[in-house]
Amino acid sequence: MRRLISLVASTLLILSVTTAAASKPKVITFGKSYTVKLFLGPTEENTTNMKVRSLLVDGHVKEFTTGETHDITDRVFVVRRAFRLNNNLPLEDKKVPNWIWQKGSWLYVDRLTGRVSQMKLPEFDNFYSEAAWFRDYVAYCGVSEDGERLYAVVAQWGVKKPLLRKELGKVPEKGGEMPDAFCSVPTWEKQPTKVTFHPKQSEAFSFTVFGHAVDAQPGSTEED
């Protein structure tokens, strides 16, 4: 009986320690910010400055990021990913990679579990799209799968189908232009929740967001 009691007590102690270790929040930090060259194309000389910093979970580097974070909840936040591409040709020296920096998709990070995942935003383009977050909503100018058409997109975190997808016209040729030369970052307002898009080829227009839907607001920003 004593052996049985001792065995049960040991098992309970191990389970309690394991449970405590599993539920312990991860330590999520960012490294020091530094400046790199963002490749714009089509030549290697066509670049602009971009600040990046590492994302660390329990002291281990998980990703590189750029820009500010946005808290969706007290547990989850999002941040833009940055990554390096090896620009060496097959016949060039493979021992010395020629890294070029690019902007990536958005990441969402769970502070409790330390999980870092890439978000699949509808028609989000790493080159053209500049996102504006508000609560769990995100607005940006997206690009069709064939790369031909530009869209105004409003998406909601955790919802696969976009709340809004409005065509803005043909995508300009990529020739080293900055992405915001064609579509500025959308702007959000409260009470009511409203987002305004600022395409460079047409007048600004707004949409009011109601839960999982949006309602078009007629006219330009000035008329609103």
Secondary structure, DSSP 8 states (H G I E B T S, - for coil): -HHHHHHHHHHHHHHHHHHHHHHS---EEE---EEEEEE-SSSTT-EEEEEEEEEEETTEEEEEEEEEEEESSSSEEEEEEEEEEE---TTS-TTS--EEEEEEEEEEEETTT--EEE---TT--TTT---EEETTEEEEEEE-TTS-EEEEEEEETT-SS-SEEEEEEE----SS--GGGTEEEEEEETTTTEEEEEETTS--EEEEEETTEEEEE-S-TTT-
